[in-house]
Amino acid sequence: MDTHHTMNDTTILPRTGRLDAHLAPVVIKDGKSLYAWLWLLVLAAIPWVGSEYWINAIIIPFLILALAGMGLNLLTGYAGQTSLGSGGFMAVGAFATYAFLTHLHLSFPVAIFLGGLIAALVGLIFGLPSAKIKGFYLMVSSLAAQFLLEWVFVKFPWFYNYSSSATISSPSIEVFGLDISSAQGKYYWILGVVVLLTWIAINLTRSQTGRNWMAIRDMDTAAAVIGIRVNHSKILAFAVSSFYLGVAGALWVFVYLGSAGVQSFSLQRSFQILFIIIIGGLGSISGNFIGAAFITLLPLALDFVSQTLFAGMVDAGVLQNIQKFIFGTLIIWFLIKEPEGIARLLTNARSRLSVWPLRF
């Protein structure tokens, strides 16, 4: 049978008639490793050239949203399982981390890791229906998980330590005995977490597990025929995705916002994470960063245009509506024309430039 030709950041699945070829990736040449190190050096140098405002208000949320997008992309882009519960799983990680910090007085790195594990466990539970349902029905099931998790964290005051404002607040953050309350400290901590989890995600998609997910995404019936444990792989994808989202949720509260309530992880947050992977690119690790950058910078670009061309006379509500219109238009266009998002467009552009001015 003919397998799909699937392109992503780490593997190329060759078009062939052999069943086992779907499980034998061709590793892309090591040129990308050099680009990765260059980007890492650029990111490491940002605190020395950027202002504190840009670090706190732009770069830090960009990195956290990219990490959250990565979690959803592993589930949707690689394993082919739809979900609208990203915000709920981020809330699980945030509130679980808060519980470990306040009730058990654990260190911050340990609390975040355990918070991610709790989110993974919750994601595994809500991923059980994926063994029986899929598509629209699975999406509705994940939407129910979103609303249920929001209700739980509002209904039971224990989760926010009986605070009168129903919010959780970040205590003084120390990592290995070092205070990271400064903008640079927060940035380097988040950068380290994101780099580590990105490296794990890349290797995971290259592994047998990642290839199983991609086979299930392309055709779960064929995947079962060649011996892949479809239900086990789907549930595992939910657990891994929820772990990433849980860690991102904890970082969102304790490193970026400082304090937050359930409303910070509402359905709107779930849609935002979904927009990131659609615009950036489904089944692409780099697409998560591209999509997060687009989501983060578009409001700033619109505000800059408003201030420059219209002297700030455009109402803020109008700018928000323009932003929603742009998002909606791009999402429809990408879903119809280019499901692999901006990441694929950039790859195509690079391929064309490599042979310019010749035609191919």
HELIX and SHEET records of a PDB file:
HELIX    1   1 LEU A   19  LEU A   23  5                                   5    
HELIX    2   2 GLY A   31  VAL A   49  1                                  19    
HELIX    3   3 GLU A   52  TRP A   54  1                                   3    
HELIX    4   4 ILE A   55  ILE A   59  3                                   5    
HELIX    5   5 ILE A   60  ASN A   73  1                                  14    
HELIX    6   6 LEU A   74  TYR A   78  3                                   5    
HELIX    7   7 SER A   86  THR A  102  1                                  17    
HELIX    8   8 PHE A  108  GLY A  127  1                                  20    
HELIX    9   9 LEU A  128  ALA A  131  5                                   4    
HELIX   10  10 PHE A  136  LYS A  155  1                                  20    
HELIX   11  11 PRO A  157  TYR A  160  5                                   4    
HELIX   12  12 ALA A  183  ARG A  206  1                                  24    
HELIX   13  13 GLN A  208  ASP A  218  1                                  11    
HELIX   14  14 ASP A  220  VAL A  225  1                                   6    
HELIX   15  15 VAL A  230  LEU A  251  1                                  22    
HELIX   16  16 TRP A  252  LEU A  257  3                                   6    
HELIX   17  17 VAL A  262  PHE A  265  5                                   4    
HELIX   18  18 LEU A  267  GLY A  280  1                                  14    
HELIX   19  19 ILE A  285  LEU A  309  1                                  25    
HELIX   20  20 ALA A  316  LYS A  337  1                                  22    
HELIX   21  21 GLY A  341  VAL A  355  1                                  15    
SHEET    1   A 2 THR A  11  ILE A  12  0                                        
SHEET    2   A 2 VAL A  26  VAL A  27 -1                                        
SHEET    1   B 2 ILE A 168  SER A 169  0                                        
SHEET    2   B 2 SER A 259  ALA A 260 -1                                        
SHEET    1   C 2 GLU A 174  VAL A 175  0                                        
SHEET    2   C 2 LEU A 178  ASP A 179 -1                                        
END                                                                             
